[in-house]
Amino acid sequence: MTRMGRRTLGMAIMLAAMAAPAAAQYSAPKLTTKAVGETYHIQVAGGLWMVDPIGVLASEQFGIAGSKINFVTDLKYAKKNFVDLRFELRPSKRNKLYAQYTPISFSSDTTLTREVVFNAQKFAANLPIQTTFDWKVWRLGYELDIVSLPRGFVGITLEGRLTDFGASLKAPATSEFTRAKGPLPAIGAIARGYLLPQLSITGSVSGFKVPDISKDYAGNYIDWDMYATFNVTNFVGVQAGWRKMTTTVTIKKDFGDMQYSGLWFGGVVRY
């Protein structure tokens, strides 16, 4: 296992070890009291994620190295809200299948303050440009709850991610575009505990480092998600949390080093 893989697995085990005693201690006096919102087979959630972008991207072509273009200082990207969609199938108490889709897209009309090279084309300083950047991630995974209590659980997760990103720069006389995509696996952990019968706190972490087996494909990422859920009934709840995704990826001639973080708010329905 790579260093990043060992580090992520270590954090996952630490999260599980910290959460298990707390969940057991809290649940011990009321082992027969079930929490509201935990007797479902299908769950659908949606929310708005307020993303604060940090990152750089580069695109090489014809052996001409690309500049590392900064999202904020070069492209003037600002904080923006994005939709976050989640689906979960729970065939049994300890086993879950889940999917998540997070489409992110930024655009700007600005003026470069320095010369940059993108996809073998030079864009001069003081040149007005139009830029777009989109980054889409599909998460498909399996969760096994190794500790399952009436008011909480601790589980491990295995998942695959399809990352698809594209970028374009348009100037009065020059226009360039690049797109790249590739699959990435992940391992992680998730824990949930109930402060009240209707109020839960959930924390999850997952990540991976791509093994150094090809110069065309490299990268690592880690995804943190912490949120609270207030279950109005067994079938409906409201959620609020904080999420951070850090990704460094090289796919053939394209490079991206990105960090997205911010608060999110949403709702959940169950059956």
C-alpha positions in Angstrom: 0.0 0.0 0.0 1.3 3.5 -0.8 2.1 6.1 1.9 -1.1 8.0 1.0 -3.1 4.8 1.2 -1.6 4.0 4.6 -2.2 7.5 5.9 -5.8 7.5 4.7 -6.4 4.0 6.2 -4.8 5.2 9.5 -7.1 8.2 9.7 -10.1 6.0 8.9 -9.2 3.5 11.7 -8.6 6.4 14.1 -12.0 7.9 13.2 -13.6 4.6 13.8 -11.8 4.0 17.1 -12.7 7.4 18.4 -16.4 7.1 17.4 -17.1 3.5 18.6 -16.6 4.0 22.3 -18.5 7.3 22.2 -21.4 5.7 20.4 -21.4 2.7 22.7 -21.2 4.8 25.9 -24.0 7.1 24.8 -26.3 4.3 23.6 -25.7 1.9 26.6 -28.5 3.3 28.8 -31.1 3.2 26.0 -30.2 0.2 23.9 -33.8 -0.5 23.0 -34.6 3.1 21.9 -34.3 3.5 18.2 -33.3 6.8 16.7 -35.7 8.6 14.3 -34.6 8.2 10.7 -32.7 4.9 10.8 -35.4 2.5 9.6 -35.2 3.1 5.9 -34.3 1.1 2.7 -33.9 4.0 0.2 -32.6 7.5 1.0 -32.3 10.5 -1.4 -30.6 13.7 -0.3 -29.9 17.0 -2.0 -28.3 20.2 -1.0 -26.4 23.4 -1.9 -22.6 23.4 -1.3 -21.0 26.9 -0.9 -17.6 26.2 -2.5 -14.6 28.4 -1.9 -12.2 27.5 -4.8 -8.4 27.2 -4.4 -6.3 25.6 -7.1 -4.1 25.7 -10.1 -4.3 23.9 -13.5 -2.0 23.4 -16.4 -2.2 21.9 -19.9 0.8 20.8 -22.0 0.7 20.3 -25.8 3.3 19.5 -28.5 6.0 19.3 -25.8 5.4 22.9 -24.7 4.9 23.0 -20.9 1.9 24.8 -19.7 1.8 27.6 -17.0 0.3 26.8 -13.6 -2.7 29.0 -13.8 -4.2 30.1 -10.5 -8.0 30.0 -10.0 -8.0 33.1 -7.8 -5.1 35.4 -8.8 -5.2 34.6 -12.5 -8.8 33.7 -13.3 -10.6 35.6 -10.5 -12.9 32.7 -9.6 -15.0 33.5 -6.6 -17.1 31.6 -4.1 -20.2 29.9 -5.6 -23.0 27.5 -4.7 -23.3 24.1 -6.3 -25.9 21.3 -6.2 -24.8 18.1 -4.4 -27.0 15.0 -4.9 -26.8 11.7 -2.9 -28.6 8.4 -3.1 -28.4 5.4 -0.8 -29.8 1.9 -1.0 -29.8 -0.1 2.3 -30.7 -3.8 1.7 -29.8 -4.8 5.3 -29.0 -3.1 8.6 -25.2 -3.2 8.1 -24.9 -3.0 4.3 -25.3 0.1 2.2 -24.7 1.0 -1.4 -24.4 4.7 -2.2 -23.9 7.2 -5.1 -23.1 10.9 -5.1 -22.8 13.4 -7.9 -21.2 16.8 -7.5 -20.9 19.0 -10.5 -18.7 22.1 -10.1 -18.4 24.9 -12.7 -16.7 28.3 -12.6 -16.4 31.1 -15.2 -15.1 34.6 -15.4 -14.5 37.6 -17.7 -11.2 39.1 -16.6 -7.9 40.5 -17.7 -4.6 38.6 -17.3 -2.0 40.3 -15.2 0.8 38.1 -16.5 1.6 36.0 -19.6 0.5 32.4 -19.4 0.8 29.3 -21.7 -2.2 27.1 -22.0 -2.4 24.1 -24.4 0.7 25.4 -26.2 -0.9 28.8 -26.8 0.4 32.1 -25.3 -2.0 34.5 -23.7 -0.4 37.9 -23.2 -0.6 40.0 -20.1 -3.2 42.8 -19.9 -5.3 40.7 -22.4 -9.1 40.4 -21.7 -10.1 36.7 -21.6 -13.2 34.5 -20.9 -12.5 31.4 -18.9 -14.5 28.3 -17.9 -13.6 25.4 -15.6 -15.9 22.5 -14.9 -15.2 19.5 -12.6 -17.6 16.7 -12.1 -17.3 13.8 -9.7 -19.4 10.6 -9.5 -18.9 8.5 -6.4 -20.1 4.9 -6.3 -19.5 3.0 -3.1 -20.2 0.3 -0.6 -20.5 0.8 3.2 -20.2 -1.9 5.8 -21.2 -0.9 9.3 -18.9 -2.9 11.6 -20.6 -1.4 14.7 -24.3 -0.9 14.6 -26.3 0.4 17.6 -29.8 1.8 18.0 -28.3 5.4 18.1 -25.2 5.2 16.0 -22.8 3.2 13.8 -19.2 3.0 12.7 -18.5 1.7 9.2 -15.8 1.3 6.5 -16.3 2.4 2.9 -14.9 1.2 -0.4 -15.7 3.3 -3.5 -14.8 4.3 -7.0 -14.8 7.8 -8.4 -15.0 9.1 -12.0 -13.4 12.5 -12.2 -14.0 14.6 -15.3 -12.6 18.1 -15.7 -12.4 20.6 -18.5 -11.0 24.1 -18.9 -11.1 26.8 -21.6 -9.5 30.1 -22.2 -10.7 32.5 -24.9 -9.0 35.7 -26.0 -9.8 38.0 -28.9 -7.5 36.1 -31.3 -6.9 32.8 -29.4 -9.1 30.1 -28.0 -8.0 26.8 -26.3 -9.8 24.0 -24.5 -8.8 20.8 -22.7 -10.7 18.0 -21.1 -9.6 14.9 -19.1 -11.2 12.2 -17.1 -10.3 9.1 -15.2 -11.4 6.7 -12.5 -10.0 6.7 -9.0 -10.6 4.2 -6.1 -11.0 5.2 -2.4 -11.1 3.7 1.0 -12.5 5.4 4.1 -14.6 5.4 7.3 -17.9 6.8 8.5 -19.3 7.2 11.9 -22.7 8.5 13.2 -24.0 9.2 16.7 -27.3 10.7 18.0 -27.2 13.6 20.5 -31.0 13.4 20.7 -33.4 10.8 19.3 -34.0 13.1 16.3 -30.6 14.8 16.0 -27.5 13.0 14.6 -23.9 14.0 13.9 -22.1 12.2 11.0 -18.4 12.3 10.0 -16.7 10.6 7.1 -13.3 10.6 5.4 -12.1 8.8 2.3 -9.1 9.1 0.0 -6.4 7.4 -2.0 -3.1 7.9 -3.8 -2.7 6.6 -7.3 0.3 4.2 -7.4 3.3 5.3 -9.4 2.8 2.9 -12.3 2.4 5.3 -15.2 3.8 8.8 -15.8 0.5 9.6 -17.6 -1.7 9.0 -14.6 -0.9 10.2 -11.1 -2.7 11.9 -8.2 -4.1 11.7 -4.7 -7.2 13.0 -3.0 -9.0 13.2 0.3 -12.6 14.0 1.1 -13.8 15.2 4.5 -17.5 15.6 5.3 -19.0 16.5 8.7 -22.8 17.2 9.1 -25.8 17.2 11.4 -29.2 15.8 10.5 -32.5 16.8 12.2 -35.1 14.1 11.4 -38.5 15.7 11.5 -40.0 12.2 11.0 -38.6 8.8 9.9 -39.1 9.9 6.3 -38.0 13.5 6.2 -35.0 15.4 7.6 -32.9 18.6 7.2 -29.1 18.7 7.1 -26.2 21.1 7.5 -22.5 20.5 7.3 -19.0 21.3 6.1 -17.2 19.5 3.3 -13.6 19.7 2.0 -12.2 17.9 -1.1 -8.5 18.1 -2.0 -7.4 16.7 -5.3 -4.1 16.6 -7.1 -4.3 14.8 -10.5 -2.3 14.3 -13.6 -4.1 12.8 -16.6 -1.7 12.5 -19.6 -0.8 16.2 -20.5 -3.2 17.8 -18.0 -2.5 18.7 -14.4 -4.8 20.0 -11.6 -4.2 20.8 -8.0 -7.6 21.8 -6.5 -9.2 22.3 -3.1 -12.9 22.9 -2.6 -14.3 23.6 0.8 -17.3 25.2 2.4 -20.6 24.8 4.3 -23.6 23.0 2.8 -27.3 22.8 3.5 -29.9 20.4 2.3 -32.7 17.9 2.9 -33.2 14.2 2.9 -36.2 11.9 2.2 -36.4 8.2 3.0 -38.6 5.2 2.4 
